[in-house]
């Protein structure tokens, strides 16, 4: 979680914000801005949950965060990190969230940000070739 927060904050510093904002870290919760898109991530037991402020930012933020997870896996965990991307449809009750796999989310028509093939391809291609790439180059290539 901590390494993912560090990568997210580093990327945030490289994106041109409309207003410069600090990333508040409150124990197991951190809020970050990627340019105009903000999101929060929270550690919940063995899960990291992301909350996004706008539906149109989902594909971009998910792509960047998935790339970061792959980078942490390669550089820190030597490929030993296993993770599955799950989504919570916007219609779900966030007090008692129901998470579904990304694949299942693609089948459901209620998840607007996973409707087009281009959006799905972008998320699938999130695993950037990052092995042996220094951190600055990695962050520059996130877009």
Legacy VTK file of the C-alpha trace (Angstrom):
# vtk DataFile Version 3.0
C-alpha trace
ASCII
DATASET POLYDATA
POINTS 143 float
0.000 0.000 0.000
2.742 2.424 0.994
4.704 1.908 -2.229
1.582 2.398 -4.307
0.870 5.634 -2.428
4.441 6.800 -3.110
4.124 6.077 -6.847
0.723 7.786 -7.007
2.029 10.880 -5.218
5.127 10.958 -7.479
2.910 10.747 -10.580
0.621 13.397 -9.142
3.594 15.745 -8.903
4.333 15.210 -12.610
0.782 15.921 -13.838
-0.158 19.535 -14.473
-2.779 20.367 -11.865
-5.216 23.193 -12.237
-4.647 23.833 -8.526
-1.674 22.354 -6.654
-2.952 20.076 -3.913
-1.169 18.066 -1.252
-2.018 14.375 -0.955
-3.439 13.913 2.537
-2.540 10.577 4.108
-4.715 9.656 7.055
-3.538 6.274 8.335
-4.994 3.730 5.932
-6.551 6.368 3.632
-4.858 8.575 1.044
-6.348 11.035 -1.452
-4.445 11.893 -4.643
-4.986 14.091 -7.696
-3.885 13.119 -11.210
-4.337 16.498 -12.850
-8.031 17.259 -12.576
-8.997 13.743 -11.449
-9.007 12.951 -7.766
-9.375 9.623 -6.058
-8.847 8.092 -2.658
-7.306 4.750 -1.847
-7.869 2.867 1.351
-6.289 -0.262 2.740
-8.909 -2.752 3.928
-7.257 -5.948 5.215
-5.760 -7.621 2.128
-7.496 -5.270 -0.319
-6.756 -1.773 -1.574
-9.974 0.029 -2.451
-10.081 3.065 -4.746
-12.836 5.655 -4.710
-13.054 7.965 -7.724
-14.849 11.277 -7.833
-16.062 11.106 -11.442
-17.061 8.248 -13.700
-15.163 9.678 -16.687
-11.873 9.343 -14.784
-12.250 5.612 -14.102
-10.514 4.249 -17.198
-7.554 6.627 -16.922
-7.017 6.187 -13.202
-7.498 2.406 -13.316
-4.968 2.133 -16.157
-2.364 4.172 -14.284
-2.879 2.372 -10.976
-2.723 -1.053 -12.631
0.556 -0.045 -14.283
1.854 1.031 -10.880
0.880 -2.297 -9.316
2.795 -4.116 -12.059
5.808 -1.850 -11.427
5.751 -2.592 -7.687
5.368 -6.299 -8.460
8.412 -6.332 -10.752
10.724 -4.031 -8.818
9.888 -4.823 -5.211
8.114 -8.169 -5.096
10.179 -9.957 -7.805
6.966 -10.995 -9.531
5.488 -12.533 -6.371
2.589 -10.126 -5.937
-0.689 -11.605 -7.057
-3.628 -9.284 -7.476
-6.994 -9.157 -9.146
-8.672 -5.952 -10.237
-12.247 -5.850 -8.998
-14.857 -3.162 -9.468
-17.908 -2.050 -7.564
-20.657 -0.883 -9.914
-21.875 2.653 -9.271
-25.295 1.281 -8.454
-23.975 -0.669 -5.445
-24.432 0.460 -1.871
-20.988 1.655 -0.739
-21.862 0.990 2.908
-21.958 -2.735 2.017
-20.016 -2.902 -1.256
-20.145 -5.879 -3.572
-16.974 -6.311 -5.584
-16.947 -8.123 -8.901
-14.039 -9.090 -11.115
-13.070 -6.782 -13.938
-14.136 -9.507 -16.379
-17.587 -9.693 -14.800
-17.751 -5.886 -14.843
-17.178 -5.954 -18.594
-20.162 -8.239 -19.058
-22.458 -5.937 -17.093
-23.854 -3.110 -19.137
-24.236 -0.890 -16.060
-20.544 -0.025 -15.883
-20.369 2.796 -18.402
-16.606 3.252 -18.294
-16.042 -0.337 -19.496
-18.444 -0.290 -22.439
-16.201 0.361 -25.416
-13.521 -1.951 -26.784
-11.016 0.923 -26.717
-11.630 1.453 -22.987
-11.236 -2.268 -22.295
-8.051 -2.472 -24.396
-6.584 0.483 -22.519
-7.117 -1.229 -19.173
-5.749 -4.532 -20.543
-2.604 -2.826 -21.824
-1.935 -1.212 -18.458
0.965 -3.555 -17.827
3.674 -1.321 -19.227
7.069 -2.866 -19.861
8.665 -1.534 -16.717
11.273 -4.137 -15.815
14.607 -2.380 -15.565
13.054 1.021 -16.340
14.005 3.741 -13.895
11.269 5.430 -11.925
11.377 8.783 -13.759
11.018 7.079 -17.155
8.196 4.932 -15.829
6.313 7.951 -14.464
6.883 9.907 -17.681
5.375 7.064 -19.723
2.194 6.866 -17.660
0.705 9.772 -19.596
LINES 1 144
143 0 1 2 3 4 5 6 7 8 9 10 11 12 13 14 15 16 17 18 19 20 21 22 23 24 25 26 27 28 29 30 31 32 33 34 35 36 37 38 39 40 41 42 43 44 45 46 47 48 49 50 51 52 53 54 55 56 57 58 59 60 61 62 63 64 65 66 67 68 69 70 71 72 73 74 75 76 77 78 79 80 81 82 83 84 85 86 87 88 89 90 91 92 93 94 95 96 97 98 99 100 101 102 103 104 105 106 107 108 109 110 111 112 113 114 115 116 117 118 119 120 121 122 123 124 125 126 127 128 129 130 131 132 133 134 135 136 137 138 139 140 141 142
